[in-house]
């Protein structure tokens, strides 16, 4: 038979469980914060260089929210994600003029075009650095590859 001092009594158990549950409510909800889509502006510094966050996420799968700009061509596996809805080509620029509020998206499948004013979330592997698409000639500084997207 166990001694009283070795056995947790019912009161200690209830108090212990209650404090554990209370302490859990004090901690930040890291799961929901980590799942929230990134904003395009968080990938760049004001001087158009990549942010520390962008460098830390390079090569990992991330989510980014925004709007699908009209694709450059039909039956493509590529589109541009923009910060605000745009009905015309906002990205027909050189690398030197690359805006801070767009991101090239390379999808797993042919793009099913979403209306330019419908908010979407994209998920893919973040790549940084200059890349010229051999099919379209589009030059990007940052992009998501192996990406999927959905309306948000």
Buried (B, 14 or more C-beta within 10 A) or exposed (E): EEEEEEEEEEEEEEEEEEEEEEEEEEEEEEEEEEEEBBEBEEBBEEEEEBBEBBEEBBEEEBBBBBBBBBBBEEEBBBBBBBBEBBEEEBBEEEEEEBBBBBBBBBBEEEBEEBEBEEEBBBBBBBBBEEBEBEEEEBBBBBBBBEBBBEEE
